[in-house]
Amino acid sequence: MPHATLEPPVTDSPEFAPDHRPTPGEEAGAPAPRTGEPRLLVSFATYNEAGNIAALIAEVHKVVPHADVLVIDDNSPDGTGRIASDLAERDPRVHVLHRPAKLGLGTATLAAMKFAMSRGYDFLLNMDADFSHPPRYVPGILAGMSKNDVMIGSRYVRGGGTENWPLPRRVISQTVNLVVRFLFRMPVKDASGAFRCYRVSVLRNAELDRVRSRGYSFQQEVLFRCFKAGAKLGEYPIIFENRRAGASKVNRKEAVRSMSMLLYIGLRNVFGLEQKRK
């Protein structure tokens, strides 16, 4: 089994890709205020999700009709980006960022965070684009934002769980979360899931420029940055479901690299080297 190193792995730039092409809906600028409702942006990072994306956006709009949607597509060869752009042409609630290549989940989520901050949204809700995060849980997660700054769709609180996960994947996931709780000292049971809602005002104060992770470890690190910025964290039980269409993108090499990054940042935290800047 490979040994983790304490040296930080090389990372990609979190900035928008240089060939970013705005859709007509995106060109409209900041969303119009809606009386009595927080401005909500739901983001999906996509790569080869042509079989899921249209149905997923439709289901999200069934439970939160007022939400805007942002698709960050990494030049999917199956035409996911084209499908999303077609939807944006017909629905002003849908926006698309087209990136030139597969740049990773972390950079895609950072792009969504920057989009939400620049467009004046109140909440950013991030979801997987393969139906692993069922939209039926969205209202419960949003309800938790009345008392919290980050709400996590959690597999590991009472009522949560996973569907048809093989034992090795369950063991790895739970081990990672134990390590994170010990090294990062965050009061959550599921620090690795991507189904989350962020208060955008907290993201502005979370020193996102310090985020080193770009792969699987991004979820833990960005939660840690929010926590260090004073965010109150909450969890809502979900059942994580297997994808409905397409192939899984779990990468063993990236998993090892991400564990290395978590150990690096976590040990820096234990030794007091990850203090928030004054």
N, C-alpha and C positions, 0 to 999 in steps of 0.2 A: 504494500500500500504506500503511495507516495507520501513523503513527509512535507508538512506545511512549512513555509518559510516566513520569517518575520519581515522580509523586505517587501515593500508595496509593489504589486504587479503593475506593468505598464497599462495605461488606460487610454481610451479614446477621448476626444474632445466632446464635451456635453453640448456644444453649440448646435444651432440649427444647421442642417446640411446646406452647402452653398447653392444648390440648385432647387431650394425650396420653392414650390409653386403654389401660391394662394389660390383657393377655390373662390367662386363668386360669393359664396356665403361668408368666407373669411374676410374678403375685401370690405365687407360692410362695417368692420371695425368692432368697437366694444358693443356688447349686447345691450339692448334696451332694458331699462329697469322694469321690474314687474312688481307692482304694488303688493306688499305683504309676503312676498316669496323671496328667499335668498336666490341669488343668481348661481345656477348650478351648471358646471361643465363636467360631462362624463367622457373619459378618455380611454381609447383602445389602441395599444401598439399591435400592429398587424404584420405578419409575414405568412403568405399562403393561407389566408383565411377566407377565400372566395366562397366556400361552402357555408360560412357562418355569418359573415358580417352584416348582410342586409337583414336577415331574420333577427339577429341580436339587437341591432339598432331599433327595429320595430318593437321588440319586446320591452326594451328600455323605455321607449316612448309610451308604451301602454301604462307603465307604472309611474313614470315621471314625465308627463306630456310637456311640461315647461322647460325641461332640460335641453341644453345644447350638447352636441356630441362632437368630439374631435377624434379623428382617425389619423394615427401616425403610421404611415405605411413605408416599409423599407424596400421599395421596388420589387414587390412580390411578383414572381414570374407567372403566377396563376391568375393575375388580373385583379387582385383584391383592391389595389389602388384605383383602378378604373371603375370598379363597381361603386366604391365610396364616392368618387367624384361624380358619378351619375346621380347618386342619391343627393349629393350636395347641390347639384343643378336644380333639383326639384324641391328641396326642403331647406329653407334658410337656417334651420336649427343644426344642420350638419356641416362640419368643416373638415378639411383634409390637409395634412402636411405630407408631401411626397419627398422622401429622402432617396439618395442615389444608390444606396446599397444597404446590406444588412448590418446596421450599426449597433444593434443591441437594445435590450429591454431598458437598461438603465438610462441611456441617452434619450430614448423615446419618452420615458416618464419625465425626465428633466425638461424635455421640450414641451410636454403638456403643462408642466408646472409654470414654465416661463410664459406660455400662452395664456394660462389662467390669470397670472399676475398682470400681464400687460393689457388684458382685456377687461379687467375690473370685475371678475367673478368673485363670489363669496366662498363657494365650495368647489373643490375638485374631487370627483369620484373616479378612481382608477379601477378598471376591471380587465380581466383576461378576455380575449376576443374569441374564445372557443367554447363558450357556454359552461366552462368549469365554474364560473361564478354566476349562478342563476340570478337573473334580474329580480325575481320575487323577493330577494332579501334587501333590495335597495331601500324601500321605505323604512325598514327597521334600522338600517345603518344611518340613514339621514335623521331619524328621530333621535338617535344618540348624540347628534351634533348639538343639541340644545344644552348639553352639559359637558361636552368634550371638544377638543381641538382636532383630534385625529380619532376616527372610528375605524376599527379593524374588523373585517369579516373573518371571524375566528373559527378555526377547525378544532381548537383545543380547550374551549370553555364548555361548560355544561350545555348540552343540546347541539353542539357542533360535532363534526366528524368528516370522514372521507368515504367516498363510494368506490369500491373495487380497486383500491390501491394495493399493489403487491407489498408484502412484508418489508423487503429491503427499503423501499421508498418511504414507508411509514417510519421505520427506524431512523433513517438518515434525517428526515424532517424533524422528528422529535429530538434527536441528538443535537442538531443545529440550534434548535430553540432553547435547549438546556444550556448550551455553551453561551448563547447570546444573553440569557438571563443572568448568568454568572458574571460574564465579563462586562456587559453593558449596563447592568443593574436597572433594567427597565421593568416596570410592573405589568408585563403582559405575558400571555401564554403562547401567542402566535405572532412572532415578530417577522416571519418569513413570507406570509401571504401577501399578494398584491391587491386584494380586494379591499380598498381603503377609501375613506373620505377625509380630505384635508381641509382645514380652514385656511383659506388663501392668505389671510393676514399673518398666520403663523409661518407659512412658507417664506414670506418676505423676511422674516427674522431668523431663519434657520441656517444661515450660512451655507447655502447650497453650493457655493463656489468651492467649499472644502470637501465636497463629496468625491471620493476617490473611486468608488465602485461603479462598474458599468454592467456587470452581469448579475448573477443570482443574488450576490451579496448586497446589491443596491437597496433592496427592500429593508434590510436590517439597518443599513447605515443611514438612510434618509430618515427612518423612524427615530434613530438615535439622535440625529441632528435636530429634529423637531423636539424631542424630549429635552435635550440640552438647552433649547431655546425657551423652555418653560411650558411646552404643550402638555395639556392633560389628555391622557390616552384612554380610550375605551374599547371594548370588544363586544361584538354581537355574534351569536352563534350562527354558523352556516354549515351546510353539507357541501363539501367540495366534490363536484361531479366530474367524471371523465368527459373529455371533449366529445362533441356530437359528430364532428366531421374533421378530416385532415389528420396529419401525423403529429405525434408528440415531438417537441423540440428540446427535450432534456438532453444535455450534453455533459458527459462525464468529465471531460477536460475542464470545462467551465466550472463545474461543481468543485473540483479540487482547487482551482484558482480562486474561487469565491471563498472557500473555507480559509485559504491562506490570507486573504484580505480581511476576513472577520477576525482572525487571530491577531493580525497586525494592529487593527484599530482597537480591538477589545483590550489587548495588553497595554496599548498606549493609554487607554482610558483608566485601567487599573492603576497605572503608575502616574496618573495625573497629568498626562501630556495632551489630553483632548479637551481642554477647557475652552469655553466659549470666549471669543475675542471681546475685549472691553469696548 
